[in-house]
Amino acid sequence: MKVFTQSVNFTADKKLIDYIERKIGGLEKFHDKIVDAEVFLKVQKTSEKENKITEVKVNIPGSELMFKKTI
């Protein structure tokens, strides 16, 4: 499975990208037909404490799954 990672307003280091690929790759044990996954990491420039957003889009033939988490 291919994992595409994009970071907005910061540069993701290799350690973070490797961690993401390892965790997303683990999804294959739940569904063996996953084509790819797109991971979007964003840091919003606000004064709020919860300014980090992670979105994951998993592409499966016939559907897409989207997950979003703000911390």
Buried (B, 14 or more C-beta within 10 A) or exposed (E): BEBEBEBEEEEBEEEBBEEBBEEBEEBEEEEEEBEEBBBBBBEEEEEEEEBBBBBBBBBBEEEEEEEEEEE
